[in-house]
Amino acid sequence: MIMQIFSTDTIKAPMTRDRYQTRVAKFFDFIKIPGKTLEQKGRYFAKKGKKNTNWVLSNVLKFVYFQRERVDKKEISGATIINYIKSIKLFCEMAPRKR
């Protein structure tokens, strides 16, 4: 699923595709999604998020607030937060929505 979402049809440049996957993986690790592979974590997130959209929003906000603290400490730039959000948003938009 992750590989399909971040495929060459969706993101052409290999480096960009890798960075999107890395950012989504960091988000999944931050919110402690179970699974050994990015694929397993993606499936779990999509399944749980489909059942509870408030859970998704809550976790995205926690992650953004954490990254915002890192900006305040000058560990990362504000643009990095935007890049994380773009990656998470693309995943959420492209994840299968089977009911």
ZICOR-V132546 format. One record per pair of residues at least 24 apart in sequence whose C-alpha atoms are under 8 Angstrom apart, sorted by the first residue. I is the first residue (numbers start at 1). J is the second residue. Records with the same first field share a line. If there is no record, write none. Layout:
I = J + J
This chain:
1 = 39 + 42 + 43 + 95
2 = 38 + 39 + 42 + 91
3 = 39
5 = 90 + 91 + 94 + 95
6 = 91
20 = 84 + 87
21 = 87
23 = 84 + 87 + 88
24 = 84 + 87 + 88 + 91
27 = 63 + 88
30 = 63
31 = 59 + 63
46 = 92 + 95 + 96
50 = 97
